[in-house]
């Protein structure tokens, strides 16, 4: 597997606004714990070529001096937020189409350019049901979307399963969503997909986890290929709650939400690694976003300059969508 950009060099740049918490020291990827479902040893992720577009985007970000752990500027409320909770934002790579969760359904809005206003959001009926849908994750090209749902389905495994839908072109109707049976368990499973549809971080409550949710990782050679082994994610998984993973196309930058360190509510954390065969670094709190009572559901642009996330501001009972730049 071709290594990603030299992110270990960037780890020396510790943010004054971030708090580094202890984690397990780096260890061999092969020294994974036993498969928590079968008790058998599981190998590391299979070798696969990096997606050139995503790789080049992060290379360009590094060349431009963008540290994946650098602070963000002040966050701004996204105009599609309302008086009820919106969370789980996910965007296409051009950032002209956004999907998010509202009242247990998946909603969508679009805009004609980055400087234009978002359209009035509408529920995406082809993806929603009378059951609960959450954690939508769209690929960069906008043609594949994953989400978690507890809907009834002949192939459902139980709890919240990971579902997948596709469409032939942007603007076309989504296909009927089908469960990703190779990745689902009888527990709750929630997806975090890379922009190239090749790496997935799963937030799961499957048996044997350390906390309320832990992270598991799988990858494949290309979009549409079979998924490889599901591997427990070291250092990031903890006795606390880990949810809402976002992974970049090189598999080296991870943003997510956790209440680790005894926090009363989840906040946004980040971790990096030199290449996808290595463990992640000890996570860092993204202190520049830690101004509300709760922050979660991070999504980043390919150049790592823009973040969308959900926040419950002081005095509010509902979550709203926010965006920030660096």
C-alpha positions in Angstrom: 0.0 0.0 0.0 1.5 3.3 -1.0 2.1 5.5 2.1 0.1 8.7 2.4 1.7 12.1 3.0 4.3 12.4 5.7 1.8 13.2 8.5 4.0 12.0 11.4 6.1 15.1 10.9 3.0 17.2 11.4 2.3 15.6 14.7 5.1 17.6 16.3 2.9 20.7 15.9 0.8 20.5 19.0 -2.0 23.0 19.2 -2.1 25.2 22.2 -5.9 25.0 22.0 -5.9 21.3 21.9 -5.5 18.8 24.7 -3.5 15.6 24.1 -4.8 12.7 26.0 -2.9 9.5 26.7 -3.4 6.5 24.5 -1.7 3.2 23.8 1.8 3.6 22.3 2.1 2.7 18.7 2.2 -1.0 18.1 2.4 -3.4 15.3 -0.7 -3.5 13.1 -0.5 -7.3 13.2 -0.9 -7.2 16.9 -4.6 -6.8 16.7 -6.9 -8.2 19.3 -8.9 -11.3 18.5 -12.0 -10.9 16.3 -14.6 -9.8 18.9 -17.3 -11.8 17.1 -15.5 -15.1 16.6 -12.6 -15.1 19.0 -10.2 -15.8 16.1 -7.2 -13.7 15.1 -7.9 -11.3 12.2 -5.2 -10.0 9.9 -4.5 -6.4 9.1 -6.2 -4.5 6.2 -5.4 -5.8 2.7 -3.0 -3.8 0.5 -4.8 -1.5 -1.9 -3.8 1.4 -4.1 -4.5 4.9 -2.7 -7.1 6.9 -4.6 -5.1 9.3 -6.6 -7.6 12.2 -6.4 -7.9 12.0 -2.6 -4.2 11.4 -2.2 -3.4 14.5 -4.3 -5.8 16.6 -2.3 -4.1 15.9 0.9 -0.7 16.2 -0.7 -1.7 19.6 -1.9 -3.0 20.5 1.6 0.4 19.6 3.1 2.3 21.4 0.4 0.2 24.5 1.2 1.1 24.2 4.8 -2.2 22.9 6.1 -1.8 20.9 9.2 -4.6 18.3 9.6 -4.6 19.2 13.3 -4.5 23.0 12.8 -7.2 25.2 14.5 -10.3 26.3 12.7 -11.7 29.8 12.7 -15.0 30.8 14.2 -17.8 28.6 13.2 -20.9 29.9 11.4 -24.4 28.6 11.6 -25.5 26.9 8.4 -28.7 28.5 7.0 -30.6 25.2 6.7 -30.6 24.8 10.4 -34.1 25.1 12.0 -35.9 25.0 15.4 -35.5 21.2 15.5 -32.3 19.1 15.7 -30.2 18.7 12.6 -27.0 16.6 12.7 -24.9 14.2 10.7 -23.9 16.5 7.8 -22.2 15.0 4.8 -21.4 16.7 1.5 -20.3 15.8 -2.0 -16.6 16.8 -2.8 -17.7 19.9 -4.7 -19.7 20.9 -1.6 -22.8 21.7 -3.7 -25.0 19.0 -2.2 -25.5 18.3 1.5 -27.4 15.5 3.3 -28.1 15.5 7.0 -30.4 14.0 9.6 -33.6 15.6 10.9 -36.2 13.9 13.0 -35.0 10.4 12.1 -35.1 11.0 8.3 -32.5 11.9 5.8 -32.8 15.4 4.3 -31.1 17.1 1.4 -30.3 20.6 0.2 -28.2 22.0 -2.7 -26.6 25.2 -4.0 -25.4 26.4 -7.4 -21.9 27.5 -6.2 -19.9 27.7 -3.0 -20.9 31.3 -2.5 -24.6 30.7 -3.1 -27.3 30.1 -0.5 -28.5 26.6 0.2 -31.9 25.6 -1.2 -34.8 25.0 1.1 -34.1 21.5 2.5 -36.4 18.6 1.8 -36.7 15.1 3.1 -35.1 12.5 0.7 -38.0 10.2 0.5 -36.1 7.5 -1.4 -33.8 7.0 1.5 -36.1 7.6 4.5 -38.7 5.3 6.0 -41.1 5.1 9.0 -38.1 3.7 10.9 -35.0 5.6 12.1 -32.4 6.7 9.6 -29.2 8.3 10.8 -25.5 9.0 9.9 -25.8 9.5 6.2 -22.4 9.4 4.5 -22.1 10.3 0.8 -19.1 9.6 -1.5 -17.3 12.4 -3.1 -18.8 11.9 -6.5 -22.3 12.0 -5.1 -23.3 8.6 -6.6 -23.2 6.4 -3.5 -24.6 7.0 0.0 -24.4 4.9 3.2 -26.5 5.4 6.3 -27.6 3.5 9.4 -31.2 2.3 9.9 -33.2 0.0 12.1 -35.8 -0.6 9.4 -37.3 -4.0 8.7 -35.6 -5.9 5.9 -35.2 -9.6 5.1 -31.4 -9.2 5.3 -31.3 -7.0 8.4 -29.0 -8.3 11.1 -30.5 -6.4 14.0 -30.1 -3.0 15.7 -29.0 -0.3 13.3 -27.6 -1.8 10.2 -25.5 -0.1 7.5 -27.4 0.5 4.3 -26.2 1.5 0.8 -28.0 3.2 -2.1 -26.7 4.4 -5.5 -27.8 6.6 -8.4 -26.5 6.8 -12.0 -26.0 10.6 -12.0 -26.3 13.6 -9.7 -30.0 14.6 -9.4 -31.2 11.1 -10.3 -33.4 9.1 -7.9 -31.6 6.9 -5.4 -32.0 3.2 -5.8 -33.7 1.2 -3.1 -31.3 1.0 -0.1 -29.9 -2.5 0.7 -28.1 -3.6 3.8 -24.3 -4.1 3.6 -24.5 -7.6 5.0 -20.7 -8.2 5.0 -20.3 -5.4 7.6 -23.4 -5.6 9.7 -23.8 -7.4 13.0 -26.7 -8.0 15.5 -25.4 -4.9 17.3 -25.6 -1.2 16.2 -23.3 -0.4 13.2 -22.9 3.1 11.8 -20.8 4.0 8.7 -18.0 6.5 8.2 -16.9 6.2 4.5 -14.0 7.8 2.7 -14.7 10.0 -0.3 -13.6 7.3 -2.7 -15.8 4.6 -1.2 -12.7 2.5 -0.3 -12.2 2.8 3.4 -14.8 2.6 6.1 -14.6 3.2 9.8 -17.6 1.6 11.6 -18.9 2.8 15.0 -20.3 -0.3 16.6 -21.7 -1.7 19.8 -20.8 -5.3 18.8 -19.8 -7.6 21.7 -16.4 -7.2 23.4 -16.0 -3.4 22.9 -14.2 -1.3 25.4 -16.9 1.5 25.8 -20.3 2.4 24.5 -19.1 2.4 20.9 -15.8 1.4 19.5 -14.3 1.9 16.0 -13.7 -0.9 13.5 -12.0 -0.5 10.1 -12.3 -2.2 6.7 -11.0 -1.4 3.3 -11.0 -2.7 -0.3 -9.0 -2.3 -3.5 -11.6 -0.2 -5.2 -15.2 0.9 -5.0 -17.5 -2.1 -5.7 -14.8 -4.7 -4.6 -15.5 -7.0 -1.7 -14.8 -5.5 1.7 -11.7 -6.8 3.5 -11.4 -8.0 7.1 -13.0 -5.8 9.8 -10.3 -4.7 12.2 -10.6 -3.1 15.7 -9.1 0.4 15.6 -6.3 0.8 18.2 -5.6 3.9 20.3 -8.8 5.7 19.2 -11.2 3.1 20.7 -11.5 3.6 24.4 -13.7 3.0 27.5 -15.6 6.1 26.5 -18.1 6.7 23.7 -16.6 7.0 20.1 -19.1 7.9 17.3 -19.5 9.8 14.0 -16.2 8.9 12.3 -14.9 10.7 9.2 -11.9 9.3 7.4 -10.0 11.0 4.5 -9.3 9.3 1.2 -5.7 8.4 2.2 -6.8 6.7 5.4 -4.4 8.8 7.4 -6.7 11.5 8.9 -9.5 10.7 11.3 -12.0 13.1 12.8 -14.7 11.8 15.2 -16.8 12.5 18.3 -16.1 11.3 21.8 -16.6 12.0 25.5 -13.2 10.5 26.4 -11.3 12.1 29.3 -14.4 12.4 31.4 -16.1 15.0 29.3 -19.8 15.4 30.1 -20.7 15.6 26.4 -19.1 14.5 23.2 -16.6 16.8 21.5 -14.7 16.6 18.2 -11.3 14.8 18.2 -8.7 14.1 15.6 -6.0 11.6 15.1 -3.5 10.9 12.3 -1.2 8.1 11.1 1.7 7.8 8.7 -0.1 5.2 6.5 -3.2 2.9 6.8 -1.1 0.0 8.1 -0.1 1.9 11.2 -2.1 2.6 14.4 -3.5 6.1 14.8 -1.7 8.6 17.1 -3.1 9.6 20.4 -6.3 11.6 19.7 -6.3 15.3 20.2 -9.3 17.5 21.2 -10.1 20.0 18.4 -10.1 22.8 20.8 -10.9 25.6 18.3 -14.4 24.1 17.9 -15.0 23.4 21.6 -17.2 26.4 22.4 -20.6 24.9 22.6 -22.1 22.4 25.1 -21.7 19.6 22.5 -20.0 19.1 19.1 -20.2 16.1 16.9 -20.6 14.6 13.4 -17.5 16.2 11.7 -17.2 16.2 7.9 -14.2 17.8 6.1 -13.5 18.9 2.6 -10.8 17.0 0.6 -8.3 19.9 1.1 -8.9 19.8 4.9 -9.7 23.5 5.0 -13.5 23.3 5.6 -15.4 21.4 8.3 -19.1 20.9 8.8 -20.4 19.6 12.1 -23.3 19.7 14.5 -23.4 21.7 17.7 -25.7 22.3 20.7 -25.0 25.8 21.7 -25.4 27.0 25.3 -29.0 27.5 26.2 -30.2 25.3 23.3 -31.9 21.9 23.5 -31.4 21.0 19.9 -28.4 20.5 17.6 -27.7 22.8 14.7 -25.4 22.6 11.7 -22.2 24.7 11.7 -19.3 25.2 9.3 -15.8 26.6 9.9 -12.6 27.3 7.8 -8.9 27.3 8.3 
